[in-house]
Amino acid sequence: MALQISATNPEHPALLLELPWHLPLENWPEEYLVPLPRGISRHVVRYSRAGDEVIAVKELAERPALREYELLRDLDRIGIPAVDPLAVVTGRTDASGGPLESVLVTRHLGGSMPYRSMFETTMRPATMHRLMDALAVLLVRLHLAGFAWGDCSLSNTLFRRDAGAYAAYLVDAETGDLHPQLSAGQRDYDLDLARVNISGELLDLEASGALHPSVDPIEFGTEICARYRGLWEELTRASVYPAGKYHYIERRIRRLNDLGFDVAEMQIEHASNGDTVSFVPKVVDAGHHQRQLLRLTGLDTEENQARRLLNDLESWMATQDDYAPGDPLGARPEVLAHRWVREVFRPTVRAVPLELRGAMDPAEIYHQLLEHRWYMSERAQHDIGIETAVEDYIENILPKASKTLQPPTSE
């Protein structure tokens, strides 16, 4: 059987042909590898380079490779945070003609870290709570979309910084299944697996001395269940309000928006006696602030980053002479937003030297600059201005932080 490359982009096969597919992944020469931290996997995984992109290459049998490739493409189509599938390579043989396992090729998620790399220095319990929050949000999003993961764990997740929190991305979809809707039993099965897997992973870290002494692995394993159930209940529960109090429905929708979710469809029913109204959000999509920022500015960010940038954008717009909400003669929000990107966001980010940015993307840099400006303004008891904050951040904060950051990514 000849070597075959099935890819999502016509450019990828040509770039991938340059890689040594005749060798098992564990024997690939150093010249083809990119030294990035890897998590634990049941398969051999290597990072390599294809043109300007860093790719993750996972070795596994042909059938599961093709299945996972299609599942990741499905998740991408419905907007679930997961690694991007680029290609499947089948028909591999070694120099003597013997068969080699197929490989799944995905795009490396820039700025992300496997959980074990994050525990190289002892992680504070508050940071671990944020990881559990991110993983709970990811699992809820998967279940709302009808995806049963089948192997939810820290090992199968990558984490990216997201404006003081974390965003979780699915890495391994090999055991997953996509359905029109999940039953309560399917969701509980995933949740129970998550509890057992996370407790086991943290017990392993405890045995190696990498876990904070105040962290109980079993308690943290059960925490994912509580956080998941609280979020699921908030997103899907039915609410009963007095008739005529329709602003209560608007308040519930705003609360869902604050959690980062959009209500795409709703069911409203009047009681037979006319005294109450029942409200059920039927379809809930994540990424409310992401979509709003993308529509206004073209910036594609994480959800918490988008919320922070939108707040700064709205504050800046209020200072503009041509900002007149509701006035047909005033500048449109999209026009002002692009002016903010051009005159505020980009110059501020570009003031930070590329070699000091580490793995932070522009939105995370801007968020940290806003945070630093706030702290400096609090100390000074007046607004110190973004330019002063940038100078102090470059001089006093980034040199220390850059020692623990990955190599820079392009803007």
ZITA-V489733 format. One record per backbone hydrogen bond with DSSP energy under -1.0 kcal/mol. CO is the residue of the C=O (numbers start at 0). NH is the residue of the N-H. Records with the same first field share a line. If there is no record, write none. Layout:
CO=NH + NH
//
This chain:
3=89
5=87
8=11
10=14
11=15
12=16
14=17
15=18
18=20
19=22
23=26
24=27
28=31
29=32
33=35
43=58
45=56
46=33
47=54
49=52
52=49
53=107
54=47
55=105
56=45
57=103
60=64
61=65
62=66
63=67
64=68
65=69
66=70
67=71
68=72
69=73
70=74
71=75
72=76
73=77
74=79
75=78
80=169
83=106
85=7
86=104
87=5
88=102
89=3
91=99
93=96
97=93
101=59
102=88
103=57
104=85 + 86
105=55
107=109
108=111
112=158
113=117
116=119
123=127
124=128
125=129
126=130
127=131
128=132
129=133
130=134
131=135
132=136
133=137
134=138
135=139
136=140
137=141
138=142
139=143
140=144
141=146
142=145
145=178
147=176
153=156
155=170
157=168
158=112
159=166
161=164
164=161
166=159
168=157
169=82
172=175
176=147
182=186
183=187
184=188
185=189
186=190
187=191
188=192
189=193
190=194
191=195
192=196
193=197
194=198
195=199
196=200
197=201
198=202
199=203
200=204
201=205
202=206
203=207
204=209
205=208
211=214
215=219
216=220
217=221
218=222
221=225
222=226
223=227
224=228
225=229
226=230
227=231
228=232
229=233
230=234
231=235
232=236
238=278
240=276
241=244
243=245
244=247
245=249
246=250
247=251
248=252
249=253
250=254
251=255
252=256
253=257
254=258
255=260
256=259
259=286 + 287
261=284
264=281 + 282
266=279
268=277
270=273
274=242
275=270
276=240
277=268
278=238
279=266
282=263
284=261
286=290
287=291
288=292
289=293
290=294
291=295
292=296
293=297
301=305
302=306
303=307
304=308
305=309
306=310
307=311
308=312
309=313
310=314
311=315
312=316
313=317
315=318
316=319
319=322
321=330
323=326
326=329
331=335
332=336
333=337
334=338
335=339
336=340
337=341
338=342
339=343 + 344
340=345
343=347
344=348
345=349
348=351
352=355
353=356
356=359
360=364
361=365
362=366
363=367
364=368
365=369
366=370
367=371
368=372
369=373
370=374
371=375
372=376
373=377
374=378
375=379
376=380 + 381
384=388
385=389
386=390
387=391
388=392
389=393
390=394
391=395
392=396 + 397
396=400
397=401
400=403
//
